[in-house]
Amino acid sequence: MAAGKGGLPYLINPWATGVSKLDTLNAAPNPVASHKYHHLTGSTGSHSGSASWTPSFFIPPKIEMTSSGRKFSVSKGPSASELNSKIHRQFRNAHEGHRPHAGLDPSRASTGVVWCTERATEHGFQDDPTGWANLGQGAPEVDDDIEGSFERPKTINVSMAGREYGPTAGIKPLRAAVANLYNVHHRQGKDSKYTWENIAVVPGGRAGLIRIAAVLNNAYLGFFIPDYTAYNEMLGLFRNFAAIPSPLSEADGYHIHPEKIAEEIARGTSVILTSNPRNPTGQVVKNPELAQIQDLCRDRATLIMDEFYGGYNYTSNCDGTTVSAAENIVDVDEDDVLLIDGLTKRFRLPGWRVAWIVGPKEFIKAIGSCGSYLDGGTNVPFQEAAISMLEPTKVLNEMKALQTHFRNKRDYVLGRLKSLGFKIKNVPDSTFYIWLDLSGLPAGINDGLNFFQKCLEQKVIGRTEYVTFLYEQQSLTGASFLLVVPGIFFDLNPAKRRDLFDSPCHHFIRLSYGPTMETLKKGLDGIERILKK
């Protein structure tokens, strides 16, 4: 007996004699279709002849076979929309777990980012990336055109130290600058203050998440659905914790209540991971509820807060206030709260790959050290250039400009969507995302994947009709990002233990108002053309 994909046991008989594949499958309880593993199955024969073999896979109940031989959950069979949709079949095939090469698990590379980009490339994205309207990109506009925003560096000085390997926890001057920013903005009047030893600089948010995962103890880790797609790979990669999903209610605006956290802790969860403000729903948990959540976790659970969108806060009349759990920490070295942020989102520098983790010294020491075998640390010249950007007054003014500009873009996009007949159930009060419900659209475009496909076709039909939906992608000319993401990718499914076609996120897309106003107008015009067709 050996372990199959997702921890499922399977039995391999390497010398099957006189038994057909069909008989072998019929003899096994609840068989999975053999076509998924056709590369493993040889023709039957004798032991002394060709060494052929037939695997049999034993799986839990609640699995049924369709006439096509595919596996679906019993809660519902494949819909006509799925069976007749090319994009659904491509998605299903990409997530089957098929392994044509013995040493390769292609699912490790087939993230939503890669998968959607591949689909867009089939329709010419790589040939003309600048021609596509990006209405859902995972990064903000990076131009220097926002009124009141400071100008970003156009050149970087490289010191002699910048030629050397840097510390894997980041250079001390930048760590000190981050600590000072948090103390001024979130720790005024508090006895416990952050120091440079409470900060680890990391090469981007994903690298920071991977470092945190690497140092976690054996634990149940609770996460919420829907949430940031990159958590999926992080939660499925490591075996030092068990990831436990907790779905949020659409009727409740996907809000995380303190009662929800109490339930998680009561069932034994000792690590909780969430974005706040929340990606993709655009909702934020702020005080007093945020403080209540932290009180519940204190001395009971480690709280990991992804705060990359903390500056995109529209709940305080665009006064520059940044939402952060740092506000409610009692002792910076005793409260098990890890905060992740960086230059990527609120400083609008995604290409720099400079981010940081804030937390207790013991955590930060371990997080800094594991960078030596995970990612090697952050680019030193860019760290040096970032220090001057973090002066607290400069940051406050930047956040005021950012919030005003992006709130205006949000209001424009919401107005256009409402005029097209979309029902906006939950107006986002943070981030630059809209979690858009497609269920009211006609059949054929009322789920995220089919809507995605129609937009790809829109690009092909007319060379002037540049509308498509894709994930973050590096183009030949620089950073190019997604347009709209099918909601199914935000239904996190580590180790692929659930059938995502039963997902409550299936009829949603994530639409971004991160791009420039010009791009937003062009993209929304394209959506209007699709609806009219």
Beta strands, then each sheet from edge to edge (+ up, - down):
strand 1: 2-3
strand 2: 9-13
strand 3: 54-57
strand 4: 63-65
strand 5: 71-73
strand 6: 199-202
strand 7: 219-225
strand 8: 241-247
strand 9: 271-275
strand 10: 302-306
strand 11: 337-342
strand 12: 355-358
strand 13: 433-437
strand 14: 473-475
strand 15: 478-480
strand 16: 484-486
strand 17: 508-512
sheet 1: 1+ 2- 3+
sheet 2: 4+ 5-
sheet 3: 6+ 12- 11+ 10+ 9+ 7+ 8+
sheet 4: 13+ 17- 16+
sheet 5: 14+ 15-
end
